[in-house]
Amino acid sequence: MASEKGENGQRMNGSEMIVHCLTELGVEVIFGYPGGAVLPIYDALFKQNKIRHILVRHEQGALHAAEGYARSTGRVGVALVTSGPGATNSVTGLADALMDSIPLVCMTGQVPTHMIGNDAFQEADTVGITRPCTKHNYLVKSVEDLPRLVHEAFYVASAGRPGPVVIDLPKDVVMAEGNYCAGAYADMSEHRSYRPRTEPDEGAVDAAIDLIAKAERPIFYSGGGIINSGPSASKALTGFVRETGYPITNTLMGLGAYPASDPQFLGMLGMHGTYEANMAMAECDVMIALGARFDDRVTGRLSDFSKGSKKIQVDIDPSSINKNVPVDVSIVGDVGKVLEIMAAKWKKPRGGKSEALKSWWRQIDDWRARDCLSYRQEGDIIKPQYALQRLYELTKDLDVYFTTEVGQHQMWAAQFLKFEEPNRWMTSGGLGTMGYGFPAAMGVQVAHPDALVIDVAGEASLMMNIQELSTMMQHRLPVKTFILNNEYMGMVRQWQELFHGGRYSESYMDSLPDFVKLAESFGANGLKVSKPEEVDDAIRTMIETPGPFIADIMIEKLENVYPMIPGGAAHYEMKLGPDHGELEEKAEDGMVLV
């Protein structure tokens, strides 16, 4: 890379500075798509061999791939897109990362500074557009500021509650020359304005421990914050929960934070969570929320959410405390560090509620006896639950990572795939982004080239970013796609059936492609199965076939996801469905057109 020594470091242009910064920051891969405004950066990338670039087929794919990379590694994901439509195409991925607290840095091209505001070709107000869907964003106005802002962006993205950060790069700035001082911005811990609090208040921890120790019907409620804190946080959580002997539930984003096989684990909670998890949340007397934000999919009707309990909330983000649900003890800090301190304090002699705890577990066992996830695989039609159960059984001993799209298949995957460790489960929780899982799987595969990466998909979601199969082929990413194909937008159809009088308005997919031929047209492989006895062989073939593979599993078209908390209901008002003797109550209002 052409550069020369200056009085204050190396003399180089802005694009070369960016590459040097990324190298210093340990970036190994960028997901991106070139365009006019970022061609100088691509030229600088061409002249080096330390950073790998993955050429996606749509900027949304770049952002989701970076999310998958970040979620499966704990590192910052990086995307590079051009100005105007490149930047606007990235917005969905940025919003998704913000909602799920994924550390991302997205570098966007911009027209030259003197043309900003003049409706120039491929101009968009990227800073304005992305302000509501990023943790922070920058418009770089000077090449001298560039190295500091790149390092700062990575710090902001990863420190505290993680999130996406945008760096908007005018073309004249990345072409201008300036001095680059290697190592000058390596330490951002003393940043003048952003110093997230990681160490908890000891008094608040003591108050929490006293409350936990006195509990008669306790429950741990852990979320994605545990995953974001790192593997040590999951270990600390597991150790502390086992030490207490208390039950624990995970959110959708928190799956894997606690071993699913552990008898203290009640499964996922929320709208499609287990009966025992939701009932325990409703009837507990002390709730310990760890890196969880009390979102609406968990709480149901807020006025009836666990009204009789004392609540403890641990979160690194002060704005998340008391945001949705008032709590009795709040602890601001890194949840991993808080758990380590709690575990140390718990070892001190203290009185317990052993008899009350035994009674609590008997009640939980009664709820468990409902076996809320049971189903009947009968006849010649594949039940989606059966397909996923077989997928789990045939992959559980492998080095496997799962992503999902959004919809019914996502909920069934959360119910039937069991995770023993963190960072193995990548899904779109807060934003609920259809099309997330396929490109996210690319990012996971790049990060873990020797692992088995499977995207559990719905046929409707898969169609949103199917073009990324081309990326998988180009970069030899052997992602496996497991479609639960019911020829409907399944979750839309379910709600239309149950709450909109069975009016399936625009939810039927009546012109779907042949996914096997589609895979083959890209140079990949695939197969289609429609009978239960074919499922095992299909999964084995999918796993054993080199390269990208699409398994098209034709499932029961009208199967609904249960358990289910209907919209607007309390979290204890669960429907278990027809497999448990409950009639599906269908709304008949509005059947007559008016």
C-alpha positions, 0 to 999 in steps of 0.5 A, a space after each residue: 500500500 503506497 504511503 510515506 512517512 510524515 512528521 506525525 506518522 504515515 502519510 496516506 489517503 483516507 481509504 488507506 487509513 480505514 484499512 489500517 484502522 480495521 487491521 488494528 482493530 482485528 477485523 478479519 472480514 467485511 460484508 459489502 457491495 461496491 458503488 461509486 462513492 466507496 470505490 476508493 475504499 475498495 481500491 485500498 482493499 484490493 491492495 491488501 490481503 489481511 481483510 477478507 471481503 464477502 461480496 453479497 448480492 444486496 446490502 440488506 444481506 451484508 448487514 444480516 451477514 455481519 449480524 450473524 458473524 457478530 452474534 456467533 463470535 461476540 465480535 463486531 460485525 462490519 459492513 461496507 455499502 455505497 451511498 444513496 440506495 446502498 445506505 437505505 438498503 442497509 436500514 433494515 439490518 441496522 434496525 434489526 441489530 439495534 433491537 437485538 443489541 448486536 455490535 455492528 459497524 456499517 461504513 456508508 459511502 457519501 457524495 463529496 462534502 461540497 455536494 451534500 444537500 444538493 440532491 446529487 446522484 446517489 445522495 441520501 441523508 444517511 445520518 438523518 435516516 439512520 439516526 433512529 435505528 442506530 446506537 450512534 452515527 457519524 458524518 466524517 468531515 475531515 480526513 484528520 478525524 477519520 482514524 479517531 472516529 473509526 476507532 471510536 465507532 468500534 468502541 461505541 458499537 461494542 461497549 455497554 449495551 452493544 448496537 449498530 454504528 454508522 460511519 458516513 464517508 464522503 468521497 472527498 474525505 476518503 480520497 484526501 491525504 493525511 497523517 496516520 499514527 498507528 496505535 494512537 487511538 487503541 485505548 478508548 476506555 477513557 472516552 470523554 463522553 461515553 463510559 458505560 457503567 460495568 461495575 454494579 453498586 454493591 448495596 444494590 447487589 446486597 439488596 438483591 441477594 437478600 431478596 433472592 435468599 428469602 424467596 419462596 417461589 423464585 424464578 430467574 428470567 434471562 435474556 440476550 444480555 447474558 449472550 452479549 456479555 460473553 461466554 463467561 457470563 453464561 458460565 456464571 449464570 449456570 453456576 449461580 442458578 445451580 447453586 440456588 436450586 431455583 428454576 430458570 427460563 430464557 427469552 428467545 434471544 437468550 436461548 443457550 445462555 443456560 443449558 437446555 438439558 438442565 432439569 432447572 430449565 423451564 424452556 423459553 417463555 413468552 407468546 409461544 413459550 412453555 406453559 410451565 415457564 409462563 405460569 412460573 413467571 405469573 406465580 413467582 414471588 421473586 423474579 430475577 431479570 438478567 439482561 432481559 428487557 420485559 418486552 411485550 412478547 414476554 409480558 402479555 397484558 402489562 397490567 396483569 404481568 406477575 402482579 404479586 412478585 418482587 422484581 430484580 432487574 440487572 442490565 447494562 443499559 440504564 434506560 432499560 430499567 423500569 422502562 416497561 415494568 416497574 422493578 423493586 431492585 435495579 442493578 446497572 452493570 455488566 450482567 456477567 460481573 454482577 453474577 460473579 459478585 452474586 455467586 461470591 456473596 451467595 456462598 456466605 451462610 444464610 437462611 434458606 426456604 428449602 421447604 417452600 422451594 420444594 413446594 414450588 418445584 412440585 407446583 412447577 412439576 404439575 405444570 410440566 406434566 401438561 407436556 405443552 409441546 407434545 404433538 401427534 405425528 400421524 398419517 402421511 403428512 409431516 408435522 413441523 414439530 416432528 421435522 425439527 425434532 428429527 433435525 435436533 436429534 440428528 445434529 445434536 452431537 455435531 458442531 452446529 449453529 442455527 439461524 432462523 427466518 421469522 414466523 411459525 418455523 422460528 417459534 417451532 425451532 425455538 421450542 424443539 431445538 435445544 442449546 447447551 451453550 451460547 452463540 449457537 442460535 441466531 434469530 431476529 427477535 425484536 424487529 422480527 425481520 423476514 429474510 434475516 436467517 439466510 444471509 445471517 447464516 452466511 456470516 456464521 459460516 464465514 466465522 466458523 468455516 468448519 462448522 455445520 450451519 443450518 438456516 431453519 426457514 419458511 418458504 415465504 421468508 426465504 424468498 426475501 433474500 434468496 439471491 444470497 445463494 449466489 454469494 454462498 456459491 461464490 465464497 464456498 459457504 456450505 450453508 444448509 437451508 431447512 425449509 418448513 414449507 406450508 405454502 403460506 405465510 404461516 404466522 400471518 395465516 394463523 392470526 387470520 384464522 384465529 383472530 380475523 374470521 379465517 379471511 386469508 387475505 394475501 397470505 397464500 403463496 400460490 406461485 412458489 418456485 421449485 426450490 430444488 431446481 432453484 438451488 440447482 440453477 445457482 449450482 447448489 443442491 437440494 431435495 424435496 420430501 413430503 412424507 414423515 419416513 423420508 425426513 431422516 434421510 433428507 436431513 442426513 443427505 443435507 448434512 453430508 452433501 458438500 456445499 450449499 443445500 436446500 431441503 424443502 420439507 413439505 409440512 402440514 399446511 394448517 398447523 398452528 403454533 402452540 402454546 400461544 398467548 393471544 394478543 392482548 391476553 395476560 401471560 397466564 392465559 395460554 392456549 395449548 391447542 387441539 393436541 391438548 383437547 382445546 378447541 381452536 376459538 376462531 373469531 367470526 366478527 366481520 365476516 360480512 363485508 360492510 
